[in-house]
């Protein structure tokens, strides 16, 4: 569920050209060039990590059944 939320957030932020800012900031900070696909992949990974944290804390049970 969090993966979808983060990907939707990335998509909405792209309406405001946030991905260009993110790509430029990433290049300046880490001296690595990334693409728009990498931008979405980073949001996917953050969502996946969030899902794993919720799963191992058993918060999914509280979210789904309450």
C-alpha positions in Angstrom: 0.0 0.0 0.0 2.8 2.4 0.8 4.5 1.7 -2.5 1.4 2.9 -4.3 1.2 6.0 -2.1 4.8 6.9 -2.7 4.6 6.4 -6.4 1.5 8.5 -6.6 3.3 11.2 -4.5 6.2 11.1 -7.0 3.7 11.4 -9.9 1.9 14.4 -8.3 5.2 16.1 -7.5 6.3 15.6 -11.1 3.4 18.0 -12.1 5.3 20.7 -10.3 8.7 19.7 -11.9 10.0 18.3 -8.6 11.8 15.5 -10.5 14.0 18.0 -12.3 15.0 19.5 -8.9 15.5 16.1 -7.4 17.7 15.0 -10.3 19.9 18.1 -10.1 20.2 17.9 -6.4 21.2 14.2 -6.6 23.8 15.1 -9.2 25.3 17.9 -7.0 25.3 15.8 -3.8 26.5 12.5 -5.1 28.1 13.5 -8.5 26.0 10.8 -10.2 23.6 11.3 -13.1 20.1 9.7 -12.7 17.1 9.6 -15.0 13.4 10.1 -14.5 13.1 6.3 -14.2 15.6 6.4 -11.3 13.5 9.1 -9.7 10.5 6.8 -9.6 12.6 3.8 -8.6 13.8 5.8 -5.5 10.2 6.5 -4.5 9.4 2.8 -5.1 12.2 1.7 -2.8 11.2 4.2 -0.1 7.6 2.8 -0.3 8.9 -0.8 -0.2 10.9 -0.1 2.9 7.9 1.5 4.5 5.8 -1.5 3.6 8.4 -3.8 5.2 8.5 -1.7 8.4 4.8 -1.8 8.7 4.8 -5.6 8.0 7.4 -6.4 10.6 5.8 -4.1 13.2 2.5 -5.9 12.5 0.9 -2.5 11.8 -0.8 -3.9 8.7 -3.1 -5.9 10.9 -4.2 -2.7 12.6 -4.5 -0.8 9.4 -6.5 -3.4 7.5 -8.8 -4.6 10.2 -9.7 -1.4 12.1 
